[in-house]
Amino acid sequence: MELTLDDVGDVSTIPDLLDQIERPVASMIGDGAYDGQAVYE
């Protein structure tokens, strides 16, 4: 979990959050802020 400031987009935190996971990710659930091409890549 990461808290961002108002001027930082939530999507920008995805790479750092995923780096904390040691196994492959099969699926992820998030709100509309994470529904974008950068997250799927």
CHARMM internal coordinates of N, CA and C (Angstrom, degrees):
IC EDIT
DIST 1 N 1 CA 1.4447
DIST 1 CA 1 C 1.5138
ANGL 1 N 1 CA 1 C 107.76
DIST 1 C 2 N 1.3144
ANGL 1 CA 1 C 2 N 114.32
DIHE 1 N 1 CA 1 C 2 N 142.16
DIST 2 N 2 CA 1.4562
ANGL 1 C 2 N 2 CA 119.62
DIHE 1 CA 1 C 2 N 2 CA 178.44
DIST 2 CA 2 C 1.5160
ANGL 2 N 2 CA 2 C 109.24
DIHE 1 C 2 N 2 CA 2 C -144.31
DIST 2 C 3 N 1.3009
ANGL 2 CA 2 C 3 N 116.31
DIHE 2 N 2 CA 2 C 3 N 134.60
DIST 3 N 3 CA 1.4614
ANGL 2 C 3 N 3 CA 122.54
DIHE 2 CA 2 C 3 N 3 CA 178.27
DIST 3 CA 3 C 1.5202
ANGL 3 N 3 CA 3 C 107.89
DIHE 2 C 3 N 3 CA 3 C -97.97
DIST 3 C 4 N 1.3242
ANGL 3 CA 3 C 4 N 117.14
DIHE 3 N 3 CA 3 C 4 N 129.49
DIST 4 N 4 CA 1.4599
ANGL 3 C 4 N 4 CA 121.06
DIHE 3 CA 3 C 4 N 4 CA -179.74
DIST 4 CA 4 C 1.5214
ANGL 4 N 4 CA 4 C 111.00
DIHE 3 C 4 N 4 CA 4 C -111.62
DIST 4 C 5 N 1.3080
ANGL 4 CA 4 C 5 N 115.06
DIHE 4 N 4 CA 4 C 5 N 156.88
DIST 5 N 5 CA 1.4639
ANGL 4 C 5 N 5 CA 121.02
DIHE 4 CA 4 C 5 N 5 CA 174.93
DIST 5 CA 5 C 1.5210
ANGL 5 N 5 CA 5 C 109.22
DIHE 4 C 5 N 5 CA 5 C -76.13
DIST 5 C 6 N 1.3210
ANGL 5 CA 5 C 6 N 116.57
DIHE 5 N 5 CA 5 C 6 N 166.55
DIST 6 N 6 CA 1.4629
ANGL 5 C 6 N 6 CA 121.07
DIHE 5 CA 5 C 6 N 6 CA -178.09
DIST 6 CA 6 C 1.5272
ANGL 6 N 6 CA 6 C 112.68
DIHE 5 C 6 N 6 CA 6 C -61.43
DIST 6 C 7 N 1.3431
ANGL 6 CA 6 C 7 N 117.20
DIHE 6 N 6 CA 6 C 7 N -29.59
DIST 7 N 7 CA 1.4631
ANGL 6 C 7 N 7 CA 119.82
DIHE 6 CA 6 C 7 N 7 CA -176.51
DIST 7 CA 7 C 1.5340
ANGL 7 N 7 CA 7 C 113.40
DIHE 6 C 7 N 7 CA 7 C -92.55
DIST 7 C 8 N 1.3375
ANGL 7 CA 7 C 8 N 117.29
DIHE 7 N 7 CA 7 C 8 N 9.26
DIST 8 N 8 CA 1.4635
ANGL 7 C 8 N 8 CA 122.02
DIHE 7 CA 7 C 8 N 8 CA 178.82
DIST 8 CA 8 C 1.5242
ANGL 8 N 8 CA 8 C 108.22
DIHE 7 C 8 N 8 CA 8 C -115.97
DIST 8 C 9 N 1.3234
ANGL 8 CA 8 C 9 N 115.85
DIHE 8 N 8 CA 8 C 9 N 127.00
DIST 9 N 9 CA 1.4610
ANGL 8 C 9 N 9 CA 119.66
DIHE 8 CA 8 C 9 N 9 CA 179.95
DIST 9 CA 9 C 1.5229
ANGL 9 N 9 CA 9 C 111.57
DIHE 8 C 9 N 9 CA 9 C -73.17
DIST 9 C 10 N 1.3170
ANGL 9 CA 9 C 10 N 116.68
DIHE 9 N 9 CA 9 C 10 N 141.10
DIST 10 N 10 CA 1.4609
ANGL 9 C 10 N 10 CA 121.53
DIHE 9 CA 9 C 10 N 10 CA -179.93
DIST 10 CA 10 C 1.5229
ANGL 10 N 10 CA 10 C 112.00
DIHE 9 C 10 N 10 CA 10 C -59.49
DIST 10 C 11 N 1.3206
ANGL 10 CA 10 C 11 N 116.91
DIHE 10 N 10 CA 10 C 11 N -36.21
DIST 11 N 11 CA 1.4642
ANGL 10 C 11 N 11 CA 121.31
DIHE 10 CA 10 C 11 N 11 CA -177.12
DIST 11 CA 11 C 1.5252
ANGL 11 N 11 CA 11 C 111.16
DIHE 10 C 11 N 11 CA 11 C -60.50
DIST 11 C 12 N 1.3194
ANGL 11 CA 11 C 12 N 118.01
DIHE 11 N 11 CA 11 C 12 N -29.79
DIST 12 N 12 CA 1.4668
ANGL 11 C 12 N 12 CA 120.76
DIHE 11 CA 11 C 12 N 12 CA -178.24
DIST 12 CA 12 C 1.5293
ANGL 12 N 12 CA 12 C 112.43
DIHE 11 C 12 N 12 CA 12 C -66.75
DIST 12 C 13 N 1.3230
ANGL 12 CA 12 C 13 N 118.33
DIHE 12 N 12 CA 12 C 13 N -15.82
DIST 13 N 13 CA 1.4644
ANGL 12 C 13 N 13 CA 120.95
DIHE 12 CA 12 C 13 N 13 CA -179.63
DIST 13 CA 13 C 1.5228
ANGL 13 N 13 CA 13 C 113.15
DIHE 12 C 13 N 13 CA 13 C -87.15
DIST 13 C 14 N 1.3314
ANGL 13 CA 13 C 14 N 117.48
DIHE 13 N 13 CA 13 C 14 N -13.36
DIST 14 N 14 CA 1.4644
ANGL 13 C 14 N 14 CA 121.55
DIHE 13 CA 13 C 14 N 14 CA -175.30
DIST 14 CA 14 C 1.5304
ANGL 14 N 14 CA 14 C 113.40
DIHE 13 C 14 N 14 CA 14 C -55.98
DIST 14 C 15 N 1.3409
ANGL 14 CA 14 C 15 N 120.01
DIHE 14 N 14 CA 14 C 15 N -49.55
DIST 15 N 15 CA 1.4765
ANGL 14 C 15 N 15 CA 118.25
DIHE 14 CA 14 C 15 N 15 CA -178.42
DIST 15 CA 15 C 1.5281
ANGL 15 N 15 CA 15 C 113.23
DIHE 14 C 15 N 15 CA 15 C -56.71
DIST 15 C 16 N 1.3169
ANGL 15 CA 15 C 16 N 117.97
DIHE 15 N 15 CA 15 C 16 N -43.99
DIST 16 N 16 CA 1.4702
ANGL 15 C 16 N 16 CA 120.55
DIHE 15 CA 15 C 16 N 16 CA 179.98
DIST 16 CA 16 C 1.5246
ANGL 16 N 16 CA 16 C 111.96
DIHE 15 C 16 N 16 CA 16 C -66.05
DIST 16 C 17 N 1.3250
ANGL 16 CA 16 C 17 N 116.83
DIHE 16 N 16 CA 16 C 17 N -38.15
DIST 17 N 17 CA 1.4603
ANGL 16 C 17 N 17 CA 119.95
DIHE 16 CA 16 C 17 N 17 CA 179.12
DIST 17 CA 17 C 1.5281
ANGL 17 N 17 CA 17 C 110.94
DIHE 16 C 17 N 17 CA 17 C -67.70
DIST 17 C 18 N 1.3245
ANGL 17 CA 17 C 18 N 117.09
DIHE 17 N 17 CA 17 C 18 N -42.34
DIST 18 N 18 CA 1.4574
ANGL 17 C 18 N 18 CA 120.29
DIHE 17 CA 17 C 18 N 18 CA 179.86
DIST 18 CA 18 C 1.5189
ANGL 18 N 18 CA 18 C 112.39
DIHE 17 C 18 N 18 CA 18 C -67.98
DIST 18 C 19 N 1.3344
ANGL 18 CA 18 C 19 N 117.27
DIHE 18 N 18 CA 18 C 19 N -31.23
DIST 19 N 19 CA 1.4676
ANGL 18 C 19 N 19 CA 120.86
DIHE 18 CA 18 C 19 N 19 CA 177.68
DIST 19 CA 19 C 1.5251
ANGL 19 N 19 CA 19 C 112.20
DIHE 18 C 19 N 19 CA 19 C -62.55
DIST 19 C 20 N 1.3226
ANGL 19 CA 19 C 20 N 117.77
DIHE 19 N 19 CA 19 C 20 N -19.47
DIST 20 N 20 CA 1.4578
ANGL 19 C 20 N 20 CA 121.51
DIHE 19 CA 19 C 20 N 20 CA -179.96
DIST 20 CA 20 C 1.5251
ANGL 20 N 20 CA 20 C 112.49
DIHE 19 C 20 N 20 CA 20 C -80.88
DIST 20 C 21 N 1.3213
ANGL 20 CA 20 C 21 N 116.82
DIHE 20 N 20 CA 20 C 21 N -11.36
DIST 21 N 21 CA 1.4594
ANGL 20 C 21 N 21 CA 121.80
DIHE 20 CA 20 C 21 N 21 CA -177.42
DIST 21 CA 21 C 1.5210
ANGL 21 N 21 CA 21 C 108.85
DIHE 20 C 21 N 21 CA 21 C -96.93
DIST 21 C 22 N 1.3178
ANGL 21 CA 21 C 22 N 116.57
DIHE 21 N 21 CA 21 C 22 N 126.37
DIST 22 N 22 CA 1.4577
ANGL 21 C 22 N 22 CA 121.07
DIHE 21 CA 21 C 22 N 22 CA -175.18
DIST 22 CA 22 C 1.5240
ANGL 22 N 22 CA 22 C 113.80
DIHE 21 C 22 N 22 CA 22 C -88.79
DIST 22 C 23 N 1.3155
ANGL 22 CA 22 C 23 N 118.28
DIHE 22 N 22 CA 22 C 23 N -13.84
DIST 23 N 23 CA 1.4665
ANGL 22 C 23 N 23 CA 122.19
DIHE 22 CA 22 C 23 N 23 CA -178.18
DIST 23 CA 23 C 1.5238
ANGL 23 N 23 CA 23 C 109.81
DIHE 22 C 23 N 23 CA 23 C -113.09
DIST 23 C 24 N 1.3400
ANGL 23 CA 23 C 24 N 116.97
DIHE 23 N 23 CA 23 C 24 N 161.83
DIST 24 N 24 CA 1.4765
ANGL 23 C 24 N 24 CA 119.19
DIHE 23 CA 23 C 24 N 24 CA 177.14
DIST 24 CA 24 C 1.5350
ANGL 24 N 24 CA 24 C 111.06
DIHE 23 C 24 N 24 CA 24 C -60.23
DIST 24 C 25 N 1.3045
ANGL 24 CA 24 C 25 N 116.05
DIHE 24 N 24 CA 24 C 25 N 147.10
DIST 25 N 25 CA 1.4605
ANGL 24 C 25 N 25 CA 122.23
DIHE 24 CA 24 C 25 N 25 CA 178.96
DIST 25 CA 25 C 1.5251
ANGL 25 N 25 CA 25 C 108.26
DIHE 24 C 25 N 25 CA 25 C -96.86
DIST 25 C 26 N 1.3234
ANGL 25 CA 25 C 26 N 117.12
DIHE 25 N 25 CA 25 C 26 N 120.23
DIST 26 N 26 CA 1.4594
ANGL 25 C 26 N 26 CA 121.34
DIHE 25 CA 25 C 26 N 26 CA -179.78
DIST 26 CA 26 C 1.5270
ANGL 26 N 26 CA 26 C 111.25
DIHE 25 C 26 N 26 CA 26 C -84.71
DIST 26 C 27 N 1.3326
ANGL 26 CA 26 C 27 N 117.05
DIHE 26 N 26 CA 26 C 27 N -35.40
DIST 27 N 27 CA 1.4588
ANGL 26 C 27 N 27 CA 120.38
DIHE 26 CA 26 C 27 N 27 CA 178.87
DIST 27 CA 27 C 1.5187
ANGL 27 N 27 CA 27 C 109.22
DIHE 26 C 27 N 27 CA 27 C -159.36
DIST 27 C 28 N 1.3248
ANGL 27 CA 27 C 28 N 114.83
DIHE 27 N 27 CA 27 C 28 N 163.44
DIST 28 N 28 CA 1.4565
ANGL 27 C 28 N 28 CA 121.02
DIHE 27 CA 27 C 28 N 28 CA 179.64
DIST 28 CA 28 C 1.5175
ANGL 28 N 28 CA 28 C 107.77
DIHE 27 C 28 N 28 CA 28 C -144.92
DIST 28 C 29 N 1.2984
ANGL 28 CA 28 C 29 N 117.05
DIHE 28 N 28 CA 28 C 29 N 142.93
DIST 29 N 29 CA 1.4551
ANGL 28 C 29 N 29 CA 122.05
DIHE 28 CA 28 C 29 N 29 CA 176.88
DIST 29 CA 29 C 1.5256
ANGL 29 N 29 CA 29 C 107.46
DIHE 28 C 29 N 29 CA 29 C -117.57
DIST 29 C 30 N 1.3167
ANGL 29 CA 29 C 30 N 116.06
DIHE 29 N 29 CA 29 C 30 N 129.35
DIST 30 N 30 CA 1.4511
ANGL 29 C 30 N 30 CA 120.64
DIHE 29 CA 29 C 30 N 30 CA 178.46
DIST 30 CA 30 C 1.5175
ANGL 30 N 30 CA 30 C 109.70
DIHE 29 C 30 N 30 CA 30 C -152.85
DIST 30 C 31 N 1.3197
ANGL 30 CA 30 C 31 N 116.03
DIHE 30 N 30 CA 30 C 31 N 167.90
DIST 31 N 31 CA 1.4546
ANGL 30 C 31 N 31 CA 118.94
DIHE 30 CA 30 C 31 N 31 CA 179.27
DIST 31 CA 31 C 1.5314
ANGL 31 N 31 CA 31 C 110.19
DIHE 30 C 31 N 31 CA 31 C -79.32
DIST 31 C 32 N 1.2959
ANGL 31 CA 31 C 32 N 116.51
DIHE 31 N 31 CA 31 C 32 N -175.92
DIST 32 N 32 CA 1.4586
ANGL 31 C 32 N 32 CA 121.85
DIHE 31 CA 31 C 32 N 32 CA -175.90
DIST 32 CA 32 C 1.5166
ANGL 32 N 32 CA 32 C 114.80
DIHE 31 C 32 N 32 CA 32 C -57.89
DIST 32 C 33 N 1.3251
ANGL 32 CA 32 C 33 N 118.39
DIHE 32 N 32 CA 32 C 33 N -23.94
DIST 33 N 33 CA 1.4583
ANGL 32 C 33 N 33 CA 121.10
DIHE 32 CA 32 C 33 N 33 CA 179.62
DIST 33 CA 33 C 1.5212
ANGL 33 N 33 CA 33 C 111.83
DIHE 32 C 33 N 33 CA 33 C -63.44
DIST 33 C 34 N 1.3256
ANGL 33 CA 33 C 34 N 117.31
DIHE 33 N 33 CA 33 C 34 N -23.36
DIST 34 N 34 CA 1.4590
ANGL 33 C 34 N 34 CA 121.42
DIHE 33 CA 33 C 34 N 34 CA -178.13
DIST 34 CA 34 C 1.5213
ANGL 34 N 34 CA 34 C 112.58
DIHE 33 C 34 N 34 CA 34 C -99.86
DIST 34 C 35 N 1.3083
ANGL 34 CA 34 C 35 N 118.14
DIHE 34 N 34 CA 34 C 35 N 2.43
DIST 35 N 35 CA 1.4552
ANGL 34 C 35 N 35 CA 121.78
DIHE 34 CA 34 C 35 N 35 CA -177.17
DIST 35 CA 35 C 1.5245
ANGL 35 N 35 CA 35 C 109.88
DIHE 34 C 35 N 35 CA 35 C -89.70
DIST 35 C 36 N 1.3231
ANGL 35 CA 35 C 36 N 115.01
DIHE 35 N 35 CA 35 C 36 N 79.05
DIST 36 N 36 CA 1.4594
ANGL 35 C 36 N 36 CA 119.69
DIHE 35 CA 35 C 36 N 36 CA -179.44
DIST 36 CA 36 C 1.5125
ANGL 36 N 36 CA 36 C 111.45
DIHE 35 C 36 N 36 CA 36 C -153.22
DIST 36 C 37 N 1.3174
ANGL 36 CA 36 C 37 N 116.86
DIHE 36 N 36 CA 36 C 37 N 165.59
DIST 37 N 37 CA 1.4539
ANGL 36 C 37 N 37 CA 122.00
DIHE 36 CA 36 C 37 N 37 CA -176.04
DIST 37 CA 37 C 1.5296
ANGL 37 N 37 CA 37 C 112.42
DIHE 36 C 37 N 37 CA 37 C -59.55
DIST 37 C 38 N 1.3198
ANGL 37 CA 37 C 38 N 117.77
DIHE 37 N 37 CA 37 C 38 N -37.92
DIST 38 N 38 CA 1.4825
ANGL 37 C 38 N 38 CA 120.33
DIHE 37 CA 37 C 38 N 38 CA -179.03
DIST 38 CA 38 C 1.5237
ANGL 38 N 38 CA 38 C 111.30
DIHE 37 C 38 N 38 CA 38 C -59.08
DIST 38 C 39 N 1.3007
ANGL 38 CA 38 C 39 N 117.65
DIHE 38 N 38 CA 38 C 39 N -36.17
DIST 39 N 39 CA 1.4620
ANGL 38 C 39 N 39 CA 121.68
DIHE 38 CA 38 C 39 N 39 CA -179.71
DIST 39 CA 39 C 1.5270
ANGL 39 N 39 CA 39 C 110.32
DIHE 38 C 39 N 39 CA 39 C -72.10
DIST 39 C 40 N 1.3258
ANGL 39 CA 39 C 40 N 116.71
DIHE 39 N 39 CA 39 C 40 N -41.87
DIST 40 N 40 CA 1.4693
ANGL 39 C 40 N 40 CA 119.77
DIHE 39 CA 39 C 40 N 40 CA -178.78
DIST 40 CA 40 C 1.5205
ANGL 40 N 40 CA 40 C 111.75
DIHE 39 C 40 N 40 CA 40 C -66.31
DIST 40 C 41 N 1.3185
ANGL 40 CA 40 C 41 N 117.10
DIHE 40 N 40 CA 40 C 41 N -33.76
DIST 41 N 41 CA 1.4687
ANGL 40 C 41 N 41 CA 120.53
DIHE 40 CA 40 C 41 N 41 CA 177.81
DIST 41 CA 41 C 1.5073
ANGL 41 N 41 CA 41 C 110.14
DIHE 40 C 41 N 41 CA 41 C -66.38
END
COOR INIT
IC SEED 1 N 1 CA 1 C
IC BUILD
